[in-house]
Amino acid sequence: MTTPPRLIDFHSHWGTEQGWKGSPFETREAREAVRNYFKWDMTFVSEEEQADQFRQANTKVMLDLAYTYKMDVGAMRDQHDYAFDYTRAHSDVVLGNWIGIDPTRPDHVKELERCLSDGPGLVGMGLHPFSAAGTPDQPGWEECLSLCVEANRPVLMLVGMSANGAGMRGGMGLELESCHPRYVDRVAARYPDLNVIAARVAWPWQSEMIAIALHKANVWMELHGWSPRYYPEELKREIGKRLRKKVFFAADYPMLSHEKLVREWQEQGFAPDVLDDVFHGNAESFLASIGVN
């Protein structure tokens, strides 16, 4: 049996039911939309089964607590502690966690401080463009962005088409313009010491995202949520050339499996050394630069 290539996955979700606590996919309509979009029916696995799946895929994963920013701080802290306990117990397959808060709430900001100082592995902040603070270039985010600079921890900014609300009337009230790459550009320009990771393929604004990644040395890209065979041709071309050192592998487990994505990456005609960079090399260099083993 062939050993799968080593992966560092910069963005996946939880396969456990607890990991999806507080998500907007609790209604029948929302679950049906997720099923249609990802062909995933939101069935869950145990904590041990999830760790075993990561081991079988030879991957170390950055897990996103995507929906905590709407919780009260007590429930949020419980969710963070659940994630941190899991990271400590399975540090061989969990790199760390993306933390989402509401920066307009002082108790949330204090919780972010706790996570940045006490959380195991890599703890970074996910900037949710649909939050009460507005898009990440708005003044409401300044304190939290400064905390991440001080802690030398990255932020994750969503760009491009969102699966949340896709196929639903009104799109769950989300406006896709909030995920335009211009906000990555603005944040990276105002905070040159902040490491900014743009999350997802940036379609329909892929050219803009490529330009920003090339222009700003503190901007990287991860491509979760898309099968490589659907990447825009411009993106595929640049991954093998000018973006070769700027792209991190990301899966969006459990909606997409690591094994399937690896096969599709290998089928796109990238040179083996390019795949090595994307699968783990770029992430290793980045993590070393911020002092994460």
Secondary structure, DSSP 4 states (H G I P E B T S, - for coil): -PPPPPEEEEEE--SSTGGGTT-STTSHHHHHHHHHHHS-------HHHHHHHHHHTTEEEEEE-TTGGGS-HHHHHHHHHHHHHHHHHTTTTEEEEEE---TT-HHHHHHHHHHHHH-SSEEEEEE-TTSTT-STTSGGGHHHHHHHHHHT--EEEE-S--STTTTSGGGGG--GGGG-THHHHHHHHH-TTS-EEEES--TTSHHHHHHHHHH-TTEEEE-TTS-GGGS-HHHHHHHTTTTTTTEE----TTTS-HHHHHHHHHHTT--HHHHHIIIIIHHHHHHHHTT--
